[in-house]
Every structure is written in C-alpha cells, then in structure tokens.
Amino acid sequence: MNGASNSLRAAFSYCVQQVRSYDYHHYLCLLQLPPDMRKPAFALRAFNVETAKAMDVASDPKIGLMRLLWWQEAIDKLYSGKQINHPAALALSWVISEHKISKAWLKRSVEARIRDAQREADDIPENIEELEKYAEDTVSTLLYNTLQAGGIRSTMADHAASHIGKASGLVLLLKSLPYHCSRNRHYAYIPGKLAEKHGLLVREGGRSEIRLDPHSREGLCNVVFDIASVANVHLLKARELAGRVPMEAKPVMLQSVPAQVLLDSLRKVHFDVFDPRLQRGVLGVLPLWFQMKLKWYSWRGQY
C-alpha cells in the first residue's frame, strides 16, 4: 500500500512540475483552485502538456504521431482498469477512478491533436471556424473535465468553459505562430480565407500556399488581429454568463485571465506575433503583475 501511495505521490509531483515547466501561466491559474480540486486539475493539465508537446519534442514527426497514438490507446486502457507505467497516466488513472471524468472528452482532445499531426503540407484550414473547433476539442474539453472532477454540474459553467477554451486556444495558437513558422507549420493555423483576404495566399499550379516573408508582415498582423478579435468575442460571451455560473465554478474560469493578458499584449505590439516583447515575463507582462491580476479576479469571484 505504501509503495502505491508513494508512486501516486511521485506521479502528481511529476504532473505539477510538467505544468510548471511547460505551461507556467496555467500553473499559476491552478494554484487558485480549492485544494481538493488541484490534484485532478494538475493531472488533466499534465495530460494536455504531454499531448500538446508530443510533436514538438520529437526529432521525427512520425515519432511524435506515435506518442499521440500511444496516448489514444492509453486512455482506453485506463478506463478498462489497466495500469500504465507513466507518471501522467498514473495520475490520470486516479482521477478517472475517483472522479469518473468523461472518457469522450479525453479522447476528443488527443484525437484532435492526431488529426492536426496528420495534416499534409498543403492542408490549409478554410476558415476561423476550423481553428475554433480545434480550440474547443483541445482546450474546452480540458475545462469540462476539470469542472466534472470538481463535482460541478452546470450547463452555464459548461457554456462559459466552451467560450473560454475557444478564446484560450485561439490566442495560444497565435502566440505559437513564430515557432510553427520556424518548422514550416504556419499553414495549419492560418485560415485560407483570411490569408487570401490579407494577401498571404499564393496559388501556383492548382495548389494554394501561404507565404510569409518580410514583405508580408502587415498582412500577417491583420490576420492575427482578425483571429484575436474572434477570441475576444468568446471572452466577452463567457463573461456575459458570469452571473449564472455557480460560484464554485469561478476558479476554473480563471483560465480566461491568460487569454485576456495575451490579447492585451498583442494589442500593445500591434498584433505582431514576432515582436520579442511577447516572449518576456508571462505572456508579455511581468510575472508579478500577472499574479496580481489573477489574485484580483479570484478575490472578486470574477473571471
């Protein structure tokens, strides 16, 4: 029994460190949760970290895809009661057992990342709605499971979580554009209709291609502005629901704060995602300021 307890304790310690190392702004958000919600929240967020970085840490895209497929299979095994020798999987197994979280939402998340990893080089999303769906599948589902793990059953909370997840997913895709450009994956996150509207889409030999160079900087800023505007609308819709969201769900909704901070930082650099100021501190602001903003929203029971 002690051995199992020690293994589980080590697994949760691993989850906390993974979130702190790879998703620091959300690490700070999770610290605002009630103590009894933190363990499942960190396990879920660590699962997200593992799947989100699978393609980035792999030397070969095929290896990254194999990791995602491993997680897809791991979810089925965990729900059938099998143990997996991986700390994040062990922590997730505990959450599944103790809190009966939805398998469908976990599967939806990893399957969305698998589809993204399997994109062909010329597979450009047609419109922002495709990005919104990706954000819903990978981020909103995480919030649904977190609410579920906290024993919170509320349609209004789920609606707010949907909007917050979409806003968060969209702005984080924007922040990661410079990285994806360096790996020639910008095509996957710039909708074709917006690229065409702002002069980034080039058609040659029956193929469409998004080209980014120093001369297209203004067009890219306009694309970023359009996507950021959609994210901002989602935050506004989530806040319109605040009066009908149960108070116990408000700490989970604090994950709107990183999205708002990043939107504000993008506005300050005129939506230029290559501006180095976005990489400073936490999402472009001083860490202390970010933490104070979180505390302010938490203290007031807002998001």
PALUMGU-459991 format. One record per residue: residue in one letter; x, y, z of N, C-alpha, C in turn. Coordinates in pm, whole numbers, plus 50000, padded with zeros to 5 digits. Example, Ala and Ser with C-alpha at 12.3 -4.5 7.8 and 13.67 -1.06 7.14 Angstrom:
% residues 2
A513194943150780512304955050780513204967050780/S512854977550708513674989450714512905000350787/
This chain:
% residues 303
M500834987950000500005000050000500875012650000/N501935012350085502835023950091503505026249956/G503875015149890504515016449760503605022949660/A502315019149660501345025049569501135039849601/S501065043049731500895057049772502085065449730/N503285060049747504495067349707504535069449556/S504115059349481504105060549335503115071249290/L501965071549356500955081349320501415095449358/R502075096549474502595109449516503645114549418/A504515105449373505545109049276504915112949142/A503825106149106503135109048980502555123148981/F501935126949092501355140349100502445151049106/S503545147949172504675157249174505195159449032/Y505265148748954505675149648813504705158648735/C503415156748757502405164748687502565179548716/V502735182848843502905196848882504145202848814/Q505245195348813506475200348752506335201948602/Q505635192848537505425193948393504625206448359/V503565208848435502745220648409503525233348438/R504285233148547505075244948580506135247848473/S506735237548419507815239248321507305243148183/Y506175237448141505725239048002504465247647987/D503795250648096502525257948087502385266948209/Y503375275648229503515282848354502305291548387/H501735298248287500605307048315499395299148367/H499215287048315498115278848368498485272348501/Y499765270148523500215265448655499785275548762/L499985288348734499585298648829498075298948848/C497345296448739495875295948749495415284548840/L496035272848824495605261248902495875262949050/L496855271049085497125273649227495995281349294/Q495115287549214493975294849269492775285849296/L492865273249253491765263949277491695259749423/P490515255649470490435249949606491355237749614/P491955235249730492915224149744492425210749693/D491145207649714490645194449673490485193249522/M490555204349449490445203849303491795204049233/R492845207149308494155209149243494735196249187/K494625185249263495215172749215494635168349081/P493305167249069492765163448938493065173748829/A493055186548866493325197048766494755196148713/F495715193648802497105192348758497305179748675/A496615168848711496725156548632496185158748490/L495045165448480494445168148350495305177548267/R495835187848332496665197548260497985191048218/A498525181948298499755174848261499505165748141/F498335159248138497945151348021497935160347897/N497405172247911497385181747799498795185547756/V499675187647853501065190947822501715179547744/E501505167247790502115155647724501675154647578/T500395156547552499895155247415500215167647332/A500215179447394500495191747319501935192347271/K502865187047351504275188047313504805175547243/A503925165847218504375153147158505085155447025/M504515164046940505105166446809506335175446818/D506345184346917507425194146927508735188146978/V508645178347065509865172647123510415161047042/A509665156746942510105145346861511065149746751/S512125142346732513085145346626512505142146488/D511525133146487510875128846363509365129846385/P508615136446293507155137546309506465124046330/K507005113446272506405100346288506475095646433/I507575099446500507715095746642506695103446726/G506525116346693505535124446763504135118746747/L503815114746625502505108746598502335095746675/M503395087946684503335075446760503045078146908/R503595088846962503315092347102501845095747121/L501285103047026499875106547036498995094147025/L499345085146934498595072746920498725064247046/W499905064947111500095057747238499125063147343/W498965076447350498055082447447496595078947414/Q496285078247286494935074247247494615060247298/E495565051247283495395037547332495425037047484/A496265045647544496395045747690495065049447756/I494325058647698493035062547757492095050547765/D492045042747656491195030747657491635021047767/K492945019547782493455010347884493115015148025/L493255028248048492975033748181491515031748218/Y490625033348122489195031648150488795017048165/S489655008148123489384993848143490074988748269/G490684998048345491274994348472492724989948467/K493364990948350494764986748338495694997948384/Q496794994148447497785003748493498855005848384/I499305018148371500335021448272501515027748344/N502695023348310503895028148378504355041548320/H503585051748349503915065448309503305074548415/P504065083948471503535091848584502265099648552/A502195105948434500975113548399499795104048382/A500045092348325498985082348307498515076948442/L499445075048535499105070248668498225080348740/A498585093148732497785103648795496405104448730/L496385103248598495115103748526494235091948563/S494845080448584494095068548626493395071048758/W494075077748851493475081048981492285090348963/V492435100348876491335109848851490135102648792/I490385093748697489305086148634488575077748738/S489335071248827488755062648929487995070449035/E488565081449080487995089049192486885098549150/H486965103849027486045114548989485175111248868/K485375099448809484515094848698484415105248586/I485555110848546485545120848439485255114348304/S484815122448210484355117448081485495112547992/K485375100047949486335094347855486225101447719/A485015104947680484795111047548485575123947532/W485635131947639486345144747627487855142647620/L488375132747694489805129747685490165124847545/K489325115947493489575110447359489485121447253/R488525130147269488325140947172489555149847164/S490165152147279491365160547285492535154347210/V492845141847241494005135547178493745132747030/E492505129646995492185127046854492295139746770/A491965151246828492135163946756493615166446729/R494465163146825495915165146805496465155146702/I495895143246699496325133346599495975138346458/R494745143346443494345148646311495245160246270/D495595168646366496475180046338497855175146295/A498355164946363499685159446331499715152946194/Q498565148146147498495141146019498205150345901/R498125163245927497865172745818498965171945712/E498555173045587499515174045478500005188445468/A501125190345401501745203645393500845214145329/D499945209945239499085219645172497655219345228/D497465213145344496145212045406495885224245492/I495425234945428495205247645497493775248045550/P493565251645678492185252945727491465263745647/E490215261145616489495270445528489125283345599/N488725282545725488225294345794488525293645944/I488165304546013488435305246157487645294646232/E486485291046180485665280946248486425267946270/E487295264346176488095252146194489065253546311/L489645265546327490535268046441489735267946571/E488535273546567487675273546686487355259246730/K487075250646633486775236746667487985229946729/Y489165232646674490395226946730490585231746874/A490335244646898490465250047033489435243847127/E488225242047078487175235547158487575221447195/D488085214047095488425199947117489615198047210/T490565207447209491785205547288491805213347420/V491085224447427491145232847548489825232647626/S488715234847556487425234847626487165221447693/T487525210547626487295197247684488055195547816/L489225201847823490025201247946489285208348061/L488635219448030487865226648131486615218848171/Y485985212148073484805203948107485195193148208/N486315186448181486765175748271487145181248408/T487745193148411488125199248539486885202448621/L485855207848557484595210548627483995197448679/Q484025187348594483475174348631484215168348750/A485545169548749486355164248859486055171548990/G485645184248978485295191949097483855189849142/G483155180549075481775177849113480805188749073/I481195197048975480365208448934479555204648811/R478245204548826477345201348715476515213848685/S476865220748581476175233148547476265235748398/T475125237048334475105239948190475745253448163/M475475263248250476045276548230477565276348244/A478065268448340479515267348357480145260848233/D479465250748180479975244248058479985253947940/H478935262047927478885271747819480025281847831/A480235286747954481325296247976482675289747947/A482835277147990484085269847966484325267947817/S483265265847741483395264247597483985276847535/H483435288347573483925301047518485355304147565/I485635301547692486985304147744488005295147675/G487625282447656488525273247588488825277547446/K487795282147375487995286747237488895299147234/A488625308547325489455320647330490905317147361/S491105308647463492445304747504493175297447392/G492475287947330493085280247223493505289047106/L492665298547068492975307246955494185316146983/V494225322447101495325331747127496645324347146/L496585312147201497825304547217498345299547082/L497445296846988497885293746851498585305746790/L498055317646817498685329846765500075331646826/K500175329746957501475331447022502515321746968/S502065309746930502995299446883503315300546734/L502715310146665502945311346520504425312546483/P505215320846553506645321646517507335308046524/Y507005300246627507595286846639507145278046523/H505865278146494505355269746385505895274346249/C506125287246236506735292146111508145286646096/S508875285746206510245280546200510265265846160/R509135259046182509035244846145508155242846022/N507845254245956507045254145834505665248045855/R505075250545974503725245546002502725256946019/H503115269045976502215280445988500925278345910/Y501025270445799499855267945714498695262045792/A499035254345897497995247245971497155256446059/Y497645268446085496965277246180496605290846122/I496735292645993496295304945927495205301045827/P493945304445854492855300545765493025306245624/G492675297945525492845301945386492095314645350/K490865315945401490075327845367490715340645420/L491275339945541491955351745595493255354345522/A493985343645489495235345345416494985351845281/E493905347745215493575353745086493145368245102/K492355370845204491855384345229493005394245252/H494055389645319495155398645354496425396345270/G496285389945157497375389045060498485379145093/L498175368745172499205358945207499075345945128/L497975344545054497725332044983498215332944838/V499035323344800499585322944665499115310044600/R498595311144479498145299344406499065296744288/E499615284744284500515280744176500245266344136/G500045263944008499865250343958498735242944023/G497625250044050496465243644111496575241644260/R497675246244322497865244844466497825258544533/S497355258644655497335270844735498405269944842/E499135280644863500215280744962500245294045033/I500455293545164500605305745242502075309145250/R502425321045206503825325145207504015336945303/L504995335445388505325345945482506755350345457/D506945363145440508275368845425508225382945483/P509375390045489509375403445547508355413045485/H508025410845358507095419745290505635416845326/S505385405345388504005401645422503685403945569/R504555411045640504385413045784503055420045816/E502715430145738501475437445764500265428445744/G500305420045639499205410845614499035400945728/L500155395945782500085386545894499515393346018/C499895405646043499345413046158497835414546144/N497365416646023495925417846001495215404546024/V495855393545984495295380346011495215377946161/V496285381246232496325379446377495245387846443/F495065400146396494025408946451492645402546435/D492365397046318491055391046293490805379046385/I491835370546402491675358846489491565363146636/A492385372946674492325378046812490965384246841/S490355390446742489025396446761487985385846790/V488085374446721487165363346747487375358046889/A488635356746930488945352247066488355361847169/N488465374747143487935384747235486425383647248/V485735381047138484265379147142483915367347231/H484695356547223484425344947308484605348447456/L485625356447489485795360447629484615368947676/L484165377947590483015386347626481765377847649/K481555367747564480395358947580480485350947710/A481705346447743481895339047869481565347847988/R481965360447982481725369648094480265373848103/E479565373647992478135376647995477365366048075/L477935354148084477305343048157477675342848304/A478595351648345479175350948480478125351048591/G477065358648573476035359448677475275346548697/R475325337648597474585324948607475515312948626/V476825315548636477795304848660477935303048812/P477815290748863477935288549008479275293649062/M479245298849183480445304549243481575294249251/E481225281349275482265271149289482975268349155/A482355272749044482985270648914483895282248874/K483775293548942484535305648904486055303448904/P486625296149003488085294149000488555286848874/V487745277748821488115270748698488125280648581/M487205290248585487095300048476488225310348477/L489035310348583490175319648587491145317348471/Q490975306348399491845303948285491525313548170/S490525322148190490285333148097491345344048112/V491975344748229492935355548255494155354848163/P494795343248144495915342848049495495347047909/A494295343047867493825346947734493685362047724/Q493125368247830492965382847828494315389947830/V495225384947912496555391047920497265390347784/L497165378947718497815377447588497155386247483/L495845387647487495165396747395495645411147417/D495775415047544496255428547575497695430447528/S498535420147544499925421047499499995421947346/L499165414347277499115415047130498705428947084/R497745434747154497285448147119498425458347132/K499235456847236500325466247260501405465547152/V501585453847091502615452446986501975452846847/H500745458146842500025459746714499855446346641/F499645435746719499335422446667500475416446583/D501685420646616502875415046551503385403546637/V503085391246599503445379646682504955377346688/F505705384046600507155382646601507825392946692/D507055401746752507625411746843508185404646966/P509475406546997510105399347109509485402347245/R508755413347257508145416647385507115406247429/L506545398947334505575388547369506205376847442/Q507515375347428508205364147491508725367547630/R508545379847673509055384047804508075380447915/G508635377648033507795375148150506785364148127/V505545366748165504445357348146503495363448042/L503535357947922502675362647812502855377447784/G504095382147800504405395947765504285405847879/V503965401348001503865410448115504745405348228/L505005413948325505815410048440505115398848518/P505845388748562505235377748637504435382448758/L504955392348831504255397248950502935403748911/W502935411148799501705417548754500675407048716/F501115396548648500215385748608499585379248732/Q500415376448833499905370048955498935379149030/M499225392149030498325401649096496975402249025/K497005401648892495755401648816494925389148847/L495605377648854494925365248890494285366349029/K495075371249124494575372549261493385381849267/W493425392749191492345402649190491035396349141/Y491125389049028489945382548976489445371849074/S490365364249133489985353649225489305359349348/W489865369949403489325376049524487915381449500/R487685386649380486385392549348485385382149296/G485845369649280484955359349230484565361549085/Q485495367249009485235370248869486175362448778/Y485955363648650486875358148552486855366548425/
